[in-house]
Amino acid sequence: MILFWLIFILLLGGGLAWYGERRGPKMPGWISLGVLALDLLLVAGIWIGSEPSLALTGAQDASWILDFNVAWISRFGINFHLALDGLSLLLVALTVFLGMMAVACSWTEITERVGFFHFNLLWTLAGVLGVFLALDLFLFFFFWEMMIIPMFLLIAIWGHENRIYASIKFFLFTQVTSLLMLAAILGLVYVRYKNTGTFSFDYGDLLNLQLDPALSLWLMLGFFIAFVTKLPGVPFHTWLPDAHTQAPTAGSVILAGVLLKTGAYGLLRFVVPLFPDAAQSFATPAMTLGVVSILYGAHMAFAQTDVKRLVAYTSISHMGFILVGIFAWNEWALQGAVMTMLAHGISSAALFIIAGALQERMHTRDMRCMGGLWPEVPRLAAIALFFSIAALGMPGLGNFIGEFLVLIGSYRADVTLTVFASLGLIAAPVYSLIVIQKVFHAEQRETHRLWDFGRREMTLMGFMIVAMVWMGVYPQSMLDLSEPVLENLDQLVRFRN
């Protein structure tokens, strides 16, 4: 039941936060922090008590760290099936941690309809946890849709000047491609029904299907397009810069930190294991899209003057490494993809908090209006420098571990594509340090009365710095959890091939 409670606590907390606004404007924030702290304690308890060797997946008789399965809509073989292994444990921990950071960074930014804001924030996080835990594909799709609607409201209600356009664009891109995934799920279930005479949406049951190669490719593309749109990868990326630019800071933190990771998780958990032959035949085009995303995202980052839009394009570039790593499909590349998911979640969230702090203080995101800010806000500037260095892949920090492992693994799969992907490591320092130069060191063009990071902001950024250093210095603590899962997925794919 602990997996059910992880989700239900957030749903209940969202309702309490909405109601709690009647007791004062700060009460929803305290309720949200309390709810997320409770979830974090549960996750920490699971992590401490888990045995990495049990973090297996892929077969019906696999040993999971935790497994919760009850009948739901028996007529159609739909169960309320949640399960957690090492991979999903890492992503659940990332989600809850960044949820707390999102609440803390919105403490002074959100002043209207505060209760409803925290309601949508917590329900978005509940949907994300459901995506990482669901093993029934109907339940998975339910949570996939559930996280879209409150995020749409976060952007549409509390976003910035062009929020309606950005929120509708986000909704249309994700909703239309979600319908492709739904069609693929139903096609998969129908094939099983024709073969066995019974309906089942269970992940373990659908893994055993033998599919016609042409049908397998089309069904795989239904999943692939939905997940790559959420990742996002070129050419399905255009919703992301608008959504990030217009979203409130907390929305950007959740969007960059965890929602994008649901796309990567879907590719890793569902696309390749369910359709191993089709995925293998599509590996080169998929890795090519990943490389294009790396280079295109970096190129577009150079051209931006809006600091949030620049960070959004860097996310597209970093997500390209994950796409390359997953379809390279070997131990090094997969471990690198997982580490990049975790490290990018922290670094991109921190950069959006910094961008939001600058906008709150200066009422602009335009770097042309900034310059010479280091003497005025030295603490904010120093932290911005740290996370810019982290994002460019400095050794000793988490992003370096992930991208280095991806490149080692992808080199075994395709040397040419790896060479082009490595150019992203050259571009990243340039656009990262350009931001520092333009915002904090260039000649000051306008006079501003700014205030530096205070105790609250320094505390939350301190936690994120510790997380980045931990990932860079002791990645083995995370690799040990994900390794058995990835090994088992690889064995499953090899067996079905």
N, C-alpha and C positions, 0 to 999 in steps of 0.2 A: 504493500500500500504506500510505501514511501515515495514511489515515483508519482503516484496519483496525487499525493499531498504536495509535492513540489509544484505541480501545476495549479492545484486547487487553492493553495495558499495565496498565490498571485491573483487569481480570479476573485477570491474573497477580499483580499487586500485592496483591489481596485475599487470594489463597491464601497468598502469602508472609507477609502480616501475620498471618494466623491461625496459621501455623506459627511465626512469629517470637516469639510469646508465650513459647515455651519458653526463649528466651534472655533474658527479662526483661520486666517489665510495660510498659516504655517502648518496647521495640523495635517493636511494631506501629505505634505513632505515628510513629516515625522512618521506617519503611518506607513508610507511607502518604504522609508529606510528600515523601519522595524520589520516589515514583511520580508524584504529582501535579505536582511540580516538573518532572519530565521531560516530562509531558504539556503543561505550561504553556510550556516551551521550544519544543516542537513547534508549538503554536498560535501563539506569538509569531513563529516563523519563517515560518509560513504567512501571518500578517497582514502582516509586513514585506515579504514577497515577492509579495503578491497585487496584482492590478490590478483596482480597483473596477469598471471598465467591463466586465470579464469576468464579473461576479457576476450572471449572468442565469439565469433559470429559465423553466419553462413549456412549452417545446417539446422534442421529442426531440433536435433538433440544437443545443440551447442550449449555450453555453459556460459551464462551471462552473470555479470556481477549482481544484477537484480532483474527480475522478470515478473510482470504483473499482467495476467491475461484472464479476462472474464467475458462471457458471451454478451453481445450487445444486440445486433439484429441478426438472429440466428437463421432466419429464412434465406438470407443472402450471404451467409458465411462471414458476417462482419463481427469482429470482436474488438473489445476495448483492450488492445494489446500494447503495453508499454514495456520496453526493455532497455537496459543500460549496460554498455561495455566500456572499455577504456577510452575509445574514441569519443563516444557521446558524453562520457563523464567530463572529459577535457572541455568540450564545447558547452556543456551545461554550466560548468564552473565559470567559464569566460562570460557567459550570458548573465549570470547572477551578479558577478563582479562588476561588469560594465553597467548593469542596471543601477547599482548603487552609485556609480560615478555619474550616471545621467541624472539621477535625482539630485545629487549634490550640486552639480553644475547649473541646474535650473533654479536654484534656491531664490535668487534675486531676479532672474530674467523673466520668469512667468509671474504675472501679477493679475491676470484676468482668468476667470473660470479655472482656478487652480485645481479644484477637486476633480473636475472632468479631465483636465490635463493628466493628472496622475492616474486616473482610471484608465485612460487610453494607453499610457505608458506601460502600466503593469499588465494590461491585457495583451499588448504587443509582445511583451516578454513571455507571458504564459503561452502564447501561440508558438513562439520560437522554441521554448522548452518542449512543447508537444511535437514539433517537427523533429527535434533531435532524439526523442524517445519513442515515437510511434513506430510499431512494426506491422500494423495493419494498414494497407495502402489507402483504404477509405478514411481511416482515422488520420493518417498522414495528410491526406488532401484537405480534410476538415481543418486541421491546425494550420496548414499552409495558407488557406483562405482567411482563417481567423486572424493571422498576424498582419494581413494586408490592410484590412479595414481600419483598425485603430491607428496604424501608421499614416494612412491617408488622412484621417482626421487631425492627427498631430501636425501635419504639414499644412492642411487647408485652413485650420483655425488659428494656430499659433505661429505660422510661418511669416515670412517677410513680404516685401512689396509685390512679388509676382507669385504668391503662394497658390492661388487657385489653378493657374496654368500648370505649375509644377506638380501639384497633387493629382490633378486629373491625368496628366501624362504618366506619372508613376502608376496610378491605378490601371490605366488602360494597358500599358505594357505588361504589367505583371498579371493582370486578369486574363487577357487574351491568351497569353502563353500558358497560363494555368489551365485553361480549357483544353489546350493541346495535351497537357499531361493527363487530365481527366480522361480524355478520349483514349489515350494510350493505356491507362490503368484498366478501363473498361474492356478494351480489346484484349489485354492480357488475361483478365478474369474470364472473358468469354471463351478464349482458347482453352483454358483449363476446364471450363464447364463442358465443352465439346469432347474433351479427352476423358474426363472422369465422371461426368454427370452431376457434379456438385459444384456449388459456388464457394469460392474462398478468396478473400482479399489478403490473406496472411502472407507475409514476406517469405517465410520458410517454405510454404506450399508453392508459391509462384517461382521460387528459385529452381524447382525441379522440372520446369516445363521444357519440352523440346519444341522449338519454333521453326517454322519455315524461314529460311534466310532472308527472303525479301520482306516478309511480314516483320521479322525481328528488327530489320533496319528501320522500317517506318515507325514501329513502336518505340524503338530506342530514340529516334529523332524527336518524338513527342516529349519524352522526358528531358532530352538534351537541351532542346530550345527553351523549355521552362526554366531549367536550372542555370543555363548560361545567361539568360536574361536577368535572373536575380543575382548572378555572380558579380558584376555583369561582364560579358566579353563582347568585343567587337563582332558583328555589327548591331548587337542588341543592347547597347550601352547608353543610348542618348538620353534616357530618362534620368540617369544618375546625377550628372552635373547640375541639372535644374533642381532635382529634389534636394540635393545636399545644400545648394546655395540658398534655397528658400526655407528649408526646415529650421525650426528652433534648434538650439545647440544640443539639447537632449535627444531630439529626433535624429540629428546627424550622428551622434555618438552611437545610438542603437542601430541606425541604418548601416553605418560603416563597420561598426564593431561586431555585430552579430547577424543582421539580416542578410548581408552579402555572403556570410559563411553558410547559410542554409543552402544556397545554390551549390557551393563546393561540396558540402556534405551530401547533397542529393546525387551529385555525380559519382562520388566515392562509394556511397552505400547502395545506390539503386542502379544507376546506368550501366556500369561495367559488370557488376555481379549478375544482374538480371539478363543482360544481353552481351555476353562475353565475345561471341563471334562478331556481332555487328559492331561492338565498340572497338575491337581489334582492327577491323577493316576500316573504321572511321578514325583511327588514331592519328594518322598523319594530318588530315584536314583539321582535326580538333587541336592538335599541337600547333599547327600553323595559325589558327585563330588566336591561340594563346600568345604566340610570338608577336602577331600583329597588335594584340591588345597591349603588350609590354611596350612596344615601340610607339604606337599611336598615342597611348596615354601619356608617355613621357614627352612626346613631341607637343601635344596639346597643352601640357602643363607649362611649357616654356612660354606659351602665347597668352597666358592669363594675367589679368590685373586684379581680378577678384580673388582674395586669398582663400575663400571657401571653395570656389570653383577649381582653383589650382589643386587643393588637397583632394578634391573629388577625382580629378584626372589621374593623380598619382595612385589612387585606389584602383582605378582601372588597370594601370600598369602593373601593380603588385598582384592583382587577381589573375593577370595573365600567367604569372609564374605558377600559380596553383593549377590552372588549366593544363599547362604543359606538364607539370608533375604528375597529375592524375592519369593522363593518357600515355605518358611514358611507361607507367605501370611496372615499376620494379621497386624493390625495398627502399633504395636511397631516395628515389623521386617521391614516393608516397609519404615517407617520413618527412621529407622537405615540405611537401604540400601541407601536411598537418601543422608543422611548426610555423609555416608562413601564415596559415589561418589564424593561429593563436597570436603570433607576434604582430601581425598587421592589425588585428582587432584592438590591441592595446595602443600601438603607435598612432594609428589613424584616429582613434577616439580622442587621444590626448591632443593631437593637432587640431581637431575640430573644437575641442574645449578652448584651446588657445585662440583660435580664430573667432569663436563666439565671444570670448572675453574682450578681444580687441574691438569687435563690433559694438558690444555693450558700452564700452568706454568712449569710443570715437564716433559711433553712429555711422560707420561706413566700413565696407569690406575692400575698398579700392586701395591697393598698395601705392598708387600714385599720390594719394593724400597722406601717406605715412612717411616715415623716415626719421632717423635720429632718436628713436624711442628708448634706446638702451639706458641712458642716464635717468630717464623718468620712471621706467618700470624695470629695474634690473632683475628682479626675481622672475617676472614673467618672461623676460628676454632670455635669461639663462635656461629656463625650462624649455622654451621654444627651441633653443639651440640643441639641447639634449635630444629632444624627440625628432628634430630634423636630421640629426646625425644617426639616430636609430633607424629612421625611415630609409636613409640612403644605404643602409646595410653595413654599419661599422662593426668590425669584429669585436666580440665581447657582449653584443646585444642580440636580441632574439631574431630580428629580421635577417641578419647575416647567416645564422644557422639554417633557417628555412630555405633561403634562396640558394645558398651554397649546396645544400643537399639536393635541391631540385636540379641544379645544373649538372651535378655529378651523375644523377640518375638519368636525366634526359640525354646526356652525352652517350650513354650506352644504347639509347633508343634511336637517336637521330643526331649525328654530329653537326650537320649543316644548320638545323633549326636551333641547336644549342648555342652555336656561335652567334647567331643573330639575337637570341634571347639574352646572351651575356652583355650585349650592348646596353641593355637596360641598367646594368650596374654602373655603366659610365655616365648615362644620362641622369641617374638619380642624384648623385652629388651636385650636379650643376643646378638643377631646378631647386633642390633643397637649400643650397647655400645662397642662391639668388634671392629667395624669400627672406632669409636672415639679413642679407645686405640691404634689400630695398626697405624692409620694415624697420630695422633696428639701427642700421649704420649709415644709410645714405643721408644726404643733406635734408634737414627738416624743412618741409614745404609749407606746413601749416602749424599754427600754435594750438596745442591741446593741453587741457588740464586733466591729467590722467591719475588714476590711483593704481598702485601695484597689487599683485596677488596678496590676499590676506590669509588668515589662518585656515579658513575653510578650504580655499583653493589650493594652498600649499599642502594641506593634508591629503586631499584626493590626488593631487599630482605626485606626491611622495609615494603613495601606494602604487601608482602606475609606473613610476621609475623603478621601484623595487621589483615589480613584475617583469619589466623589460630586462633588468640586469639578471634576474633569476633565470629567465629563458636563455640568455646568452652565456651565462657562466655554468649553469647546471641544467642543460636541456635533457639530460638523461632521465630526470624525474618525470618528464612528459613522454619521452620516447619509450620508456619502459611500459607505460600504460597503453600507448597506441600500437606498439610493435606486435603483440599477439593478435590484435584485431586485423592488422594489415597482412600479417602472414596467413591468417586463416582465409581472408578474402582472396588473397593471391592463390592459395591452394584450391579454393572453390572455383576460381576462374580457370585455372589450369585443368582441373578435373572435368569441367564442362566443355573445355575445348577438345 
